[in-house]
């Protein structure tokens, strides 16, 4: 239930701030408002418009992290962004597990 609330909060913040553009104060505002959605989120987190993040409760974000426009992060299997990481536009990070279960054949 908490995961769903975090997802809905993230989508609400992104929807309400998309029209504001991607100026530095807006990037920082988005980062501040979405901090509670993550497993850990350090200081000076900035996030640009159009970004989609699923399973944010499995994502650890360090200090001074920037996520550019239209990135897609899928945190099912956990993602850790260390300090001073910058993701460029349209970056995809998917942490799903695609191993085959040999016992199912």
Backbone as a ProteinNet text record, in pm:
[ID]
protein_1_A
[PRIMARY]
XXXXXXXXXXXXXXXXXXXXXXXXXXXXXXXXXXXXXXXXXXXXXXXXXXXXXXXXXXXXXXXXXXXXXXXXXXXXXXXXXXXXXXXXXXXXXXXXXXXXXXXXX
[TERTIARY]
81.1	0	86.3	194	283.3	347.3	384.7	446.3	352.4	225	126	109.8	106.1	95.2	216.5	335.8	457.2	451.2	404.9	392.5	293.9	179.3	77.6	127.9	201.3	257.8	357.9	443.9	542.1	472.4	371.3	299.9	228.3	171.5	102.6	200.2	314.1	414.3	462.3	491.3	539.8	432.6	308.9	199.7	179.1	182	156.2	271.2	392.4	508.1	556.3	498.1	542.2	528.8	425	401.9	499.6	573.5	664	798.4	822.8	949.8	1058.7	1181.7	1293.9	1403	1364	1461.2	1512	1630.3	1693.6	1603.9	1535	1448.4	1337.4	1284	1178.7	1236.3	1354.6	1421.1	1442.8	1487.1	1510.6	1379.4	1274.8	1143.8	1091.9	1099.4	1056.8	1135.7	1267.4	1350.7	1310.9	1283.8	1244	1110.1	1013.5	879.5	874.1	963.4	961.3	1054.3	1131	1222.7	1158	1038.1	978	946	948.2	913.8	1025.4	1146	1261.2	1306.2	1379.7	1437.4	1529.5	1611.5	1696.7	1715.7	1718	1740.4	1824.6	1943.2	2036	1998	2089.4	2064.1	2083.2	2021.3	2032.7	1994.6	1882.3	1829.8	1749.6	1776.2	1705.9	1649.9	1525.6	1461.3	1384.4	1406.1	1345.2	1209.3	1138	1002.2	1002.2	889.8	871.1	931.6	995.4	1060.3	955.9	972.4	883.9	968.4	926.2	997.4	897.4	919	835.6	914.6	848.8	911.4	1017.9	983.1	1079.1	1124.6	1046.3	1085.9	1206.7	1249.4	1369.6	1486.3	1474.6	1578.4	1646.7	1779.8	1864.2	1934.5	1918.7	1975.4	2069.5	2192.6	2293	2277	2381.7	2381.5	2412.3	2355.9	2384.7	2355.5	2242.8	2202.5	2106.9	2126.4	2042.6	1986.6	1856.2	1790.5	1727.8	1771.9	1727.9	1589.4	1545	1412	1387.5	1266	1211.6	1293	1355.2	1422.1	1316.3	1349.4	1259.8	1340	1302.2	1370.6	1272.4	1310.2	1227.9	1303.5	1266	1342.9	1301.8	1247.1	1200.4	1312.9	1429.6	1541.1	1641.6	1609.6	1689.3	1788	1792.8	1885.7	1952.7	2083	2156	2232.9	2197.3	2266.2	2354.9	2485.3	2580.4	2582.8	2664.3	2677.3	2723.1	2670.3	2708.2	2683.7	2577.9	2539.6	2448.7	2471.3	2385.4	2336.2	2205.1	2147.4	2103.6	2146.2	2109.8	1966.8	1917.4	1780.1	1753	1633.6	1584.1	1663.9	1730.5	1802.7	1702.8	1731.7	1648.2	1732.6	1686.7	1750	1644.8	1661.5	1566	1639.4	1595.4	1664.8	1586.5	1510.1	1432.5	1523.6	1476.9	1551.4	1496.1	1581.7	1538.6	1597.5	1635.4	1692.4	1581.8	1619.2	1523	1521.6	1402.5	1387.8	1391.5	1502.2	1519.7	1424	1370.2	1278.4	1138.2	1110	975.2	954.1	1058.3	1043.9	1007
-119.4	0	127.1	124.9	241	265.7	157.8	170.7	240.6	206.6	267.7	416.9	450.3	591	671	612.3	680.5	701.9	600.6	612.3	723	723.9	825.5	965.2	979.1	1109.6	1155	1064.1	1098.5	1146.5	1071.8	1108.3	1242.8	1268.7	1395.1	1512.1	1498.8	1606	1632	1525.6	1542.5	1606.7	1566.6	1623.8	1772.2	1807.1	1946	2039.9	1988.2	2074.9	2068.9	1984.5	1974.4	2105.3	2180.7	2306	2415.7	2397.2	2500.1	2503.5	2410.1	2407.4	2339	2352.5	2284.7	2382.1	2491.1	2585.5	2528.3	2567.8	2512.5	2516.1	2626.1	2623.5	2518.1	2494.5	2394.6	2254	2232.1	2101.6	2067.6	2165.4	2143.9	2124.3	2196.4	2180.6	2038.8	1990	1853	1752.6	1773	1684.2	1684.2	1802.1	1813.9	1745.3	1768.6	1712.7	1561.7	1506.3	1361.7	1283.8	1350.9	1282.1	1169.6	1188.8	1082	954.8	960.9	845.1	740.8	777.6	691.3	623.7	514.7	443.6	536.3	611.3	715.7	821.1	945.4	1053.5	1160.4	1185.4	1282.6	1426.1	1515.5	1658.8	1697.8	1807.8	1866.1	1768	1699.1	1610.2	1694	1677.1	1752	1654.2	1679.3	1589	1671	1638.8	1713.4	1654.3	1726.4	1686.8	1561.3	1492.5	1375.9	1248.1	1253.5	1135.6	1044.4	914.2	813.9	723.5	705.6	619.5	524.7	395.1	292.2	221.5	174.9	107.2	196.4	322.7	418.8	382	302.8	262.1	168.6	121.5	38.5	117	248.1	330.4	416.1	407.2	481.9	591.4	717.8	831.7	906.9	929.5	1001	1152.4	1223.8	1370.5	1421.5	1536.2	1606.4	1521.6	1454	1370	1449.2	1438.6	1505.4	1402	1402.1	1314.2	1402.1	1385.7	1471.1	1430	1498.8	1480.8	1338.4	1292.4	1169.3	1044.3	1039.8	917.3	820.8	692.9	590.1	499.1	492.4	408.3	305.9	179.5	68.6	3.9	33.3	-9.1	-140.1	-233.6	-360.8	-432.6	-440.7	-513.4	-423.7	-302.9	-201	-131.5	-0.6	86	175.5	194.8	284.9	385.4	513.4	622	690.8	676.1	733.5	885.5	950	1095.6	1147	1262.1	1335.8	1259.9	1180	1108.7	1199	1199.6	1273.3	1176.3	1161.5	1078.3	1169.1	1136.9	1216.4	1191.1	1272.1	1257.3	1118.4	1068.6	940.9	819.4	830.9	718.1	617.5	489	382.4	299.1	285.5	198.1	99	-25.9	-130.8	-235.3	-257.5	-351	-479.8	-516.8	-640.8	-761.2	-873.6	-998	-1080.9	-1114.7	-1189.8	-1329.8	-1383.7	-1518.6	-1620.8	-1733.2	-1840.9	-1930.8	-1973.7	-2068.5	-2207.1	-2277.7	-2409	-2513.8	-2492.9	-2590.2	-2581.9	-2479.1	-2462.8	-2536.6	-2600.6	-2671.9	-2814.7
0	0	0	79.5	85.4	-50	-119.2	-251.2	-348.5	-341.7	-430.9	-398.3	-270.6	-231.4	-277.2	-265.7	-312.1	-463.1	-535.6	-680.9	-717.5	-651.1	-680.9	-647	-535.8	-499	-605.4	-649.4	-752.3	-879.3	-925.1	-1047.9	-1031.6	-913.6	-888.7	-895.4	-828.6	-830.6	-972.9	-1045.8	-1183.1	-1271.4	-1256.3	-1336.5	-1306.6	-1179.2	-1140.9	-1174.9	-1187.2	-1213.5	-1358.1	-1441.3	-1581.3	-1656.3	-1630.3	-1702	-1662	-1554.5	-1503.4	-1576.2	-1664.1	-1735.2	-1653.6	-1699.5	-1634.3	-1592	-1533.1	-1477.4	-1344.4	-1303.4	-1184	-1060.4	-1029.4	-910.5	-918.9	-1038.5	-1056.7	-1043.5	-1099.6	-1086.5	-939.7	-862.6	-719.5	-643.7	-683	-619.2	-641.7	-764.9	-794.4	-710.3	-703.4	-623.8	-477.7	-424.1	-283.5	-258.2	-347	-327.8	-347.8	-429.9	-454.4	-361.7	-277.9	-185.3	-105.3	-49.3	31.7	-46.1	-177.3	-259.1	-266.4	-228.6	-248.2	-118.6	-135.2	-20.9	57.4	-13.6	43.1	-65.5	-25.3	-120.8	-53.6	-108	-52.2	-84.2	-52.9	-72.3	-219.4	-257.7	-391.2	-502.4	-485.1	-588.4	-686.2	-816.8	-921	-1023.7	-1063.8	-1159	-1263.1	-1389.9	-1500.2	-1537.5	-1620.1	-1659.3	-1745.6	-1745.2	-1829.4	-1775.8	-1663.6	-1606.7	-1543.1	-1564.7	-1505.2	-1417	-1293.6	-1200.4	-1136.1	-1153.4	-1092.8	-983.9	-880.6	-767.2	-704.4	-682.6	-627.4	-486.4	-415.3	-280.8	-281.5	-398.5	-412.8	-473	-480.1	-542.6	-437	-432.9	-339.5	-418.7	-375.9	-447.6	-354.8	-400.9	-323	-333.6	-294	-298	-439.1	-473.4	-599.2	-723.2	-723.7	-837.5	-926.1	-1058.6	-1156.9	-1253.8	-1273.1	-1370	-1477	-1601.6	-1712.9	-1763.6	-1868.1	-1925.7	-1973.7	-1949.3	-2005.9	-1974.3	-1859.2	-1815.1	-1762.7	-1765.8	-1715.5	-1624.2	-1497.5	-1399.7	-1346.3	-1352.1	-1303.6	-1188.8	-1065.6	-949.3	-886.9	-962.7	-906.3	-832.3	-892.8	-832.3	-762.7	-734.1	-666.4	-760.9	-747.1	-820.4	-718.4	-733	-645	-729.8	-715.5	-783.9	-680.5	-694.5	-599.5	-610.5	-529.9	-530.7	-666.7	-705.1	-825.8	-955.9	-960.4	-1082.4	-1164.7	-1295.9	-1388.4	-1494.8	-1507.3	-1612.9	-1726.5	-1847.3	-1963.5	-2006.7	-2099.9	-2147.9	-2205.4	-2182.2	-2235.3	-2185.4	-2071.7	-2014	-1956.9	-1976.7	-1921.6	-1826.4	-1701.4	-1603.8	-1557.5	-1595.6	-1557.1	-1475.9	-1354.8	-1267.4	-1248.6	-1348.6	-1341.3	-1350.9	-1302.8	-1308.8	-1424.1	-1518.5	-1636.6	-1640.9	-1527.9	-1526.5	-1544.6	-1602.2	-1624.1	-1501.2	-1466.1	-1359	-1422.6	-1401.9	-1467.2	-1412.9	-1295.4	-1235.7	-1293.9	-1371.6	-1425	-1556.1	-1612.5	-1740.8	-1722.7
[MASK]
+++++++++++++++++++++++++++++++++++++++++++++++++++++++++++++++++++++++++++++++++++++++++++++++++++++++++

